[in-house]
Amino acid sequence: MDELNLKDFLPYLKDRDLTSISHLQRDFAFGFNKARFLYESLIKENFINEKGEINKKKVYEALGENRRTVKIIFLDVDGVLNCASTPDKINTFTGIEDKKVLLLKKIVQKSKALIVLISTWKLNWYVTPSRKSEQDELANYLDEKLAKAGLKALGKINDDWVDRGEGILDYISRLEKKKIHVDNFIILDDGRFDYKASHLTPNLIQTSPKTGLTEKHVKKAFEHLSKPD
């Protein structure tokens, strides 16, 4: 069998999340034995695992390309930062409890994760400082409550209300194109939306609208964010 230089195949791996023997056969017109040899060599060098999942960090390092890695908390508000018994109000809406925000802060401090909004509260919320003046009262209130605990949201997903899972996947994809790799992430939400269809259920830490975010969720969140990619 001709000797294979693994580095020649790294650009191919860089733009994918998963590969297999059949993928290598198809994409490089290899026979089965040659594709299997390549696949096993990539596993041996830790470029992929036995499931064919690609170790993006290792690939980028081998290519000599710098890439930032981040962890993300995709954050809902209602049913997470407030609950059925929350006394706080913002106009006619249920407000945000400071103690819930402090629980969120525990997760951020331990994991160093970034906050990205998935809540309907994000509708008139903007990440760009020059657009903050365009925010509505609800978005300003959210910023103030987070800032009181030393936190801030660094982005928001684009979705059509019910397809939050697709919005999260799109957000991650856009970061990857900027050479920012999402090392790990969780979803704090009291709803299930399309998470099952988007294969994101393992990342969902579902709260209850009756209680909102609790210490139990904080522990689970940190355990998940501590797992290797």
VMD Tcl script that draws the C-alpha trace (Angstrom):
set ca {
  {0.00 0.00 0.00}
  {1.33 3.46 -0.89}
  {2.55 5.42 2.12}
  {0.06 8.07 3.18}
  {1.04 11.46 4.57}
  {-1.62 12.26 7.16}
  {-0.95 15.98 6.93}
  {-2.25 15.95 3.35}
  {-5.67 14.99 4.69}
  {-5.93 17.54 7.50}
  {-7.48 20.35 5.39}
  {-10.22 17.84 4.52}
  {-10.82 17.11 8.22}
  {-10.74 20.78 9.19}
  {-14.03 21.53 7.44}
  {-15.89 18.49 8.80}
  {-17.19 17.27 12.13}
  {-17.33 13.57 11.25}
  {-15.76 11.11 8.87}
  {-15.80 7.35 8.22}
  {-14.15 4.70 6.10}
  {-16.94 5.00 3.54}
  {-16.53 8.80 3.44}
  {-12.80 8.41 2.76}
  {-13.54 5.85 0.04}
  {-16.00 8.17 -1.64}
  {-14.16 11.48 -1.26}
  {-10.69 10.20 -2.26}
  {-11.68 7.32 -4.55}
  {-9.83 4.90 -2.26}
  {-10.40 1.17 -2.05}
  {-11.69 -0.22 1.23}
  {-8.30 -1.37 2.55}
  {-6.59 1.93 1.83}
  {-9.47 3.92 3.36}
  {-9.44 1.69 6.45}
  {-5.67 2.11 6.84}
  {-6.04 5.90 6.65}
  {-8.95 5.86 9.09}
  {-7.03 3.77 11.61}
  {-3.95 5.98 11.21}
  {-6.01 9.08 11.94}
  {-7.35 7.41 15.09}
  {-3.85 6.41 16.17}
  {-2.64 10.01 15.85}
  {-5.73 11.33 17.70}
  {-7.04 13.32 14.75}
  {-10.33 11.43 15.05}
  {-11.84 9.12 17.64}
  {-13.19 5.62 17.02}
  {-16.60 7.08 16.13}
  {-15.04 9.22 13.41}
  {-15.57 12.47 15.34}
  {-12.88 14.95 14.39}
  {-10.56 16.49 16.97}
  {-10.62 19.99 15.53}
  {-8.16 21.37 18.07}
  {-5.57 18.73 17.16}
  {-6.14 19.28 13.43}
  {-5.67 23.05 13.67}
  {-2.56 22.63 15.80}
  {-1.05 20.22 13.27}
  {-1.78 22.68 10.45}
  {-0.15 25.49 12.41}
  {-3.33 27.55 12.38}
  {-4.48 29.50 15.39}
  {-8.04 29.02 16.49}
  {-9.82 30.35 19.52}
  {-11.90 27.92 21.58}
  {-14.88 28.92 23.70}
  {-17.58 27.43 25.89}
  {-21.10 28.81 25.61}
  {-24.21 29.02 27.77}
  {-27.20 29.40 25.45}
  {-29.54 31.25 27.79}
  {-33.30 31.47 27.99}
  {-34.74 34.00 30.47}
  {-38.32 33.15 31.40}
  {-38.36 30.01 33.51}
  {-34.60 30.28 34.05}
  {-33.82 33.70 35.52}
  {-37.35 33.95 36.90}
  {-40.08 31.56 37.96}
  {-43.75 31.37 38.96}
  {-43.08 33.03 42.31}
  {-40.83 35.84 41.08}
  {-42.06 39.14 42.57}
  {-40.04 41.38 40.23}
  {-41.85 43.10 37.38}
  {-40.85 45.01 34.27}
  {-43.96 46.70 32.95}
  {-46.51 43.88 32.70}
  {-43.86 41.17 32.37}
  {-42.35 38.98 35.05}
  {-38.94 40.40 35.88}
  {-35.58 38.80 36.65}
  {-34.52 37.61 40.09}
  {-31.07 38.71 41.24}
  {-30.55 35.41 43.04}
  {-31.13 33.51 39.80}
  {-28.58 35.70 38.03}
  {-26.08 34.94 40.80}
  {-26.62 31.23 40.18}
  {-25.87 31.86 36.51}
  {-22.75 33.73 37.59}
  {-21.55 30.62 39.44}
  {-21.65 28.67 36.17}
  {-19.84 31.42 34.27}
  {-17.13 31.80 36.90}
  {-16.42 28.07 37.13}
  {-16.57 27.30 33.42}
  {-15.44 30.62 31.87}
  {-18.33 30.17 29.44}
  {-19.81 32.98 27.34}
  {-23.51 33.88 27.43}
  {-25.54 33.83 24.21}
  {-29.24 34.69 24.31}
  {-31.89 32.35 22.93}
  {-34.84 33.91 24.78}
  {-37.59 35.98 23.20}
  {-36.10 38.78 25.31}
  {-33.43 39.03 22.62}
  {-35.86 40.40 20.00}
  {-34.84 44.04 20.50}
  {-31.48 43.32 22.15}
  {-28.29 44.18 20.26}
  {-24.69 43.17 20.82}
  {-23.18 46.17 18.98}
  {-22.60 49.14 21.35}
  {-23.69 51.59 18.65}
  {-27.14 49.95 18.55}
  {-27.75 49.82 22.30}
  {-29.75 53.04 22.03}
  {-32.24 51.17 19.81}
  {-33.02 48.57 22.48}
  {-36.42 48.42 24.12}
  {-37.01 48.63 27.87}
  {-36.99 44.86 28.26}
  {-33.57 44.49 26.62}
  {-32.11 47.35 28.68}
  {-33.51 45.79 31.85}
  {-31.87 42.46 30.95}
  {-28.51 44.15 30.39}
  {-28.82 45.96 33.73}
  {-29.70 42.80 35.67}
  {-26.76 40.90 34.15}
  {-24.38 43.83 34.67}
  {-25.37 44.06 38.34}
  {-23.78 40.61 38.77}
  {-20.81 41.46 36.56}
  {-22.17 39.52 33.59}
  {-23.09 40.37 30.01}
  {-24.49 38.59 27.00}
  {-22.09 38.42 24.06}
  {-24.50 37.43 21.33}
  {-27.88 36.05 20.32}
  {-29.13 33.39 17.96}
  {-31.31 33.97 14.92}
  {-34.40 31.78 15.01}
  {-38.09 31.75 14.14}
  {-39.39 31.50 17.70}
  {-39.81 27.72 17.81}
  {-36.64 26.48 16.07}
  {-34.13 27.44 18.75}
  {-32.10 24.31 18.11}
  {-31.53 25.29 14.50}
  {-30.63 28.79 15.66}
  {-28.02 27.39 18.05}
  {-26.47 25.17 15.38}
  {-26.37 28.11 12.97}
  {-24.66 30.28 15.61}
  {-22.02 27.61 16.23}
  {-21.48 27.19 12.48}
  {-20.94 30.93 12.04}
  {-18.34 30.92 14.83}
  {-16.50 28.03 13.19}
  {-16.23 30.04 9.98}
  {-14.48 32.72 12.05}
  {-12.08 30.06 13.37}
  {-13.75 30.11 16.78}
  {-14.35 26.56 17.96}
  {-17.13 25.86 20.47}
  {-15.35 23.47 22.80}
  {-18.53 22.72 24.76}
  {-21.93 24.26 25.38}
  {-25.11 23.95 27.39}
  {-28.65 25.15 26.84}
  {-30.48 26.59 29.84}
  {-34.15 26.54 28.89}
  {-37.47 25.60 30.47}
  {-38.81 24.39 27.10}
  {-37.77 21.60 24.73}
  {-38.51 23.31 21.40}
  {-36.77 21.50 18.51}
  {-33.81 20.32 20.57}
  {-34.56 16.63 20.02}
  {-34.90 17.10 16.26}
  {-31.65 19.09 16.27}
  {-29.89 16.38 18.33}
  {-29.19 18.87 21.11}
  {-31.03 17.12 23.96}
  {-27.71 16.01 25.56}
  {-26.77 19.68 25.90}
  {-30.12 20.76 27.36}
  {-30.34 21.47 31.06}
  {-34.06 21.94 31.37}
  {-35.35 24.11 34.17}
  {-38.92 24.36 35.43}
  {-41.06 27.50 35.18}
  {-42.11 26.74 38.76}
  {-38.59 27.08 40.16}
  {-36.31 28.53 37.49}
  {-32.57 28.01 37.79}
  {-31.51 26.12 40.94}
  {-28.30 24.89 42.57}
  {-29.02 21.45 41.07}
  {-28.92 22.94 37.58}
  {-25.71 24.83 38.40}
  {-23.99 21.59 39.39}
  {-25.21 19.79 36.29}
  {-24.16 22.69 34.07}
  {-20.63 22.78 35.44}
  {-20.28 19.00 35.13}
  {-21.31 19.17 31.49}
  {-19.07 22.14 30.64}
  {-16.13 20.40 32.32}
  {-16.31 17.48 29.91}
  {-13.71 17.42 27.12}
  {-14.94 18.16 23.60}
}
mol new
graphics top color blue
foreach p $ca { graphics top sphere $p radius 0.5 }
foreach p [lrange $ca 0 end-1] q [lrange $ca 1 end] { graphics top cylinder $p $q radius 0.2 }
display resetview
